[in-house]
Amino acid sequence: MSIETTVDGQVTTITINRPEKRNALTKAMYVALADAFDAVRTPIAVLSGAGGAFTAGNDLGDFLAHEAGDRTKTPARVFQEALLATQAVVVASVDGPAVGIGATLLLHCDLVYATERSYLQFPFVPLGLVPEFGSSYALPRRVGPQRATELLLFGERLSAVEAAQLGLVNEVLPDETALGKRVSERVATLAERSVRAVTATRALLHDRTDESVEERMESESKHFAELLHDPDTVATLRAKLDRR
């Protein structure tokens, strides 16, 4: 299968496995990815690509064979909505090219780790297209309007190191082995945390409602008060107190 899913305890791993095409995505693969994210029931999800590529974006042959009609509910859009709807912390493990939607989807992941040989590329305008997956909204807010304009209009490669400097990548590792080890370490640490604390914090970070600082403080206080009575939190606090 081109999309493989495994579950291990608190972690669901979703792997794009079409290395002979640099993991380029077909309509069927988008549907499978959407189904995979819809089915996530663990607090953490890891998204990766097999064979030295994250994903080269759309399979152009498959993409050009699209049918006319409502473009708002394409398989790609269904996947995008599934990724946005997941309540899991999404960790991207990037080795190799992350092109097109392979780059724009990273803007919606919670944590991104990449190898030195990896790069991001937003090639929409050079292909005669416009950016997708909300990247024309999200990217300027992440890297500033001028840098986003340059990345989107010229579509040039952005190395993993440069992406990290811009805040689009959390950490750059020397190779695939080091990447796998680091992602495993980070995920294992998260898995040890209170599930309610992790998911509530993620929900707060993803809350895009237009609210004041005071309103956000109220939301945080509500979650904080609830978690103070959570058995896992109580146990953690007591263990911390005992170590003092």
Secondary structure, 3 states (H helix, E strand, C coil): CCEEEEEECCEEEEEECCHHHCCCECHHHHHHHHHHHHCCCCCEEEEEECCCCCECCECHHHHHCCCCCCHHHCHHHHHHHHHHHCCCEEEEEECCEEECHHHHHHHHCCEEEEECCCEEECCCHHHCCCCCCCHHHHHHHHHCHHHHHHHHHHCCCEEHHHHHHCCCCCEEECCHHHHHHHHHHHHHHHHHCCHHHHHHHHHHHCCCCCCCHHHHHHHHHHHHHHHCCCHHHHHHHHHHHHCC
